[in-house]
Amino acid sequence: MSVPFILAPMATLSHRAYRELAEDFGGCDMSFAEMIGAAPFLNGGRFETWYADPLPRPDRLVYQLVGGDAQLLARAAAILDGRGTAGIDINMGCSAPDIVRTGGGVRWMADEAAARSMIGGVRSAVKGRLSVKLRLGADENLARLVRFCLMLQEEGVEALTLHPRTASEKLKKSARWPFVGALRAELKIPVTGNGDVASASMLVERAKGPCDGVMIGRAAIREPWIFSAARELEGATDAPGALGAPGKLPQEIDLEAVCLRFLDLLARHQPPEFWETRARRFFFYFLDNLKWSHHVKTLVNREPGLGGMGAVLRAHFRENPEERWLKIGTLPTTNP
Ligand SMILES: Cc1cc2nc3c(=O)[nH]c(=O)nc-3n(C[C@H](O)[C@H](O)[C@H](O)COP(=O)(O)O)c2cc1C
């Protein structure tokens, strides 16, 4: 086995229902929950218990906190730290305007002194593993990035994830993986790389390093089996079970069964207010496994409820039986 395979934090996507689905295929070594806003969490926000649901594998779950207020981050971290999960992560990578405006996410990277003080406070509040997920910063400047990360290391951060894009870049421009190795060479703490891993074979390649872990976002939504498929490619003989069948991953995936299973998991593990949006977000990626993905996504998006979405999907697979079974290894290898 190579380095750990890690599910990326993704708001609206890396919730419990998805993690349960991924677990059907053997799961991964570590999963990040959706980011949790420190302020709404402390204020008892209506949906915070859903964001902070640590199942199905609390021992492998990392809570990610986001926010621009150092004290609130430390207080929220102290509460979440007591829940027996795999650690607390501070989001220094999110570039969404509403997060940056309040001083959170990648905004921390623009003020090293403030970031040092905040991380010091969170470190004192957290007994468990503390990590940070971050970007390159304002531009491509390795020396500045290394200095910032040495500061984090000095303040007691135990692990980093680098998503090597600049603060303002969207996901279109490619992630610059050479920065992962270059940063790692300067630090004592582990550095996980993240960005644009689009297939199980690419995951295997990235895992060869230099890096201490590979984090996968969008491709893990399209292929919830990507982690086990990559382990099998690496030659691991203990690759875990798939939907209902302990043992190795099946040669073929029943896409209809996965779609319907996900809808069922959503209804069980997410509040009704989230059902439709979360279903659409998931299918936006997952249905790329189909030849007629655009058409099916349009049909699914027209449906106001989970029942209707299920009916549309069942009808599609009934009318296009050749679409139902996906051979592992024939997945698209373009960027996610
Ligand atoms: C819908 C969506 C939501 C995201 N939410 C978060 C988040 O809550 N916290 C975070 O650090 N990154 C978030 N990200 C960024 C991902 O964690 C990851 O860095 C990015 O998608 C690149 O990885 P990938 O190419 O494997 O998808 C999000 C990305 C997407 C697409």
The ligand as an SDF file (V2000), in Angstrom:
LIG
                    3D

 31 33  0  0  0  0  0  0  0  0999 V2000
  -18.4930   21.5100   -4.8810 C   0  0  0  0  0  0  0  0  0  0  0  0
  -17.1740   21.7180   -4.2110 C   0  0  0  0  0  0  0  0  0  0  0  0
  -17.1420   22.0740   -2.8600 C   0  0  0  0  0  0  0  0  0  0  0  0
  -15.9200   22.2700   -2.2180 C   0  0  0  0  0  0  0  0  0  0  0  0
  -15.9110   22.5620   -0.8860 N   0  0  0  0  0  0  0  0  0  0  0  0
  -14.7190   22.6530   -0.2100 C   0  0  0  0  0  0  0  0  0  0  0  0
  -14.6840   22.8130    1.2040 C   0  0  0  0  0  0  0  0  0  0  0  0
  -15.7090   22.8210    1.8850 O   0  0  0  0  0  0  0  0  0  0  0  0
  -13.4540   22.9230    1.7880 N   0  0  0  0  0  0  0  0  0  0  0  0
  -12.2750   22.8740    1.0730 C   0  0  0  0  0  0  0  0  0  0  0  0
  -11.1850   22.9820    1.6370 O   0  0  0  0  0  0  0  0  0  0  0  0
  -12.3020   22.6940   -0.2750 N   0  0  0  0  0  0  0  0  0  0  0  0
  -13.4790   22.5630   -0.9080 C   0  0  0  0  0  0  0  0  0  0  0  0
  -13.4870   22.3030   -2.2670 N   0  0  0  0  0  0  0  0  0  0  0  0
  -12.2020   22.0900   -2.9630 C   0  0  0  0  0  0  0  0  0  0  0  0
  -11.8360   20.5940   -2.9620 C   0  0  0  0  0  0  0  0  0  0  0  0
  -11.6020   20.1280   -1.6370 O   0  0  0  0  0  0  0  0  0  0  0  0
  -10.5820   20.3320   -3.8080 C   0  0  0  0  0  0  0  0  0  0  0  0
   -9.5220   21.0840   -3.2880 O   0  0  0  0  0  0  0  0  0  0  0  0
  -10.7920   20.6990   -5.2880 C   0  0  0  0  0  0  0  0  0  0  0  0
  -12.0420   20.2210   -5.7580 O   0  0  0  0  0  0  0  0  0  0  0  0
   -9.6740   20.1260   -6.1550 C   0  0  0  0  0  0  0  0  0  0  0  0
   -9.6380   18.7210   -6.0560 O   0  0  0  0  0  0  0  0  0  0  0  0
  -10.2190   17.7690   -7.2340 P   0  0  0  0  0  0  0  0  0  0  0  0
   -9.5930   18.2160   -8.5110 O   0  0  0  0  0  0  0  0  0  0  0  0
   -9.8200   16.3800   -6.8300 O   0  0  0  0  0  0  0  0  0  0  0  0
  -11.7060   17.9700   -7.2750 O   0  0  0  0  0  0  0  0  0  0  0  0
  -14.6970   22.1130   -2.9310 C   0  0  0  0  0  0  0  0  0  0  0  0
  -14.7430   21.7620   -4.2840 C   0  0  0  0  0  0  0  0  0  0  0  0
  -15.9520   21.5400   -4.9130 C   0  0  0  0  0  0  0  0  0  0  0  0
  -15.9540   21.1270   -6.3690 C   0  0  0  0  0  0  0  0  0  0  0  0
  1  2  1  0
  2  3  1  0
  2 30  2  0
  3  4  2  0
  4  5  1  0
  4 28  1  0
  5  6  2  0
  6  7  1  0
  6 13  1  0
  7  8  2  0
  7  9  1  0
  9 10  1  0
 10 11  2  0
 10 12  1  0
 12 13  2  0
 13 14  1  0
 14 15  1  0
 14 28  1  0
 15 16  1  0
 16 17  1  0
 16 18  1  0
 18 19  1  0
 18 20  1  0
 20 21  1  0
 20 22  1  0
 22 23  1  0
 23 24  1  0
 24 25  2  0
 24 26  1  0
 24 27  1  0
 28 29  2  0
 29 30  1  0
 30 31  1  0
M  END
$$$$
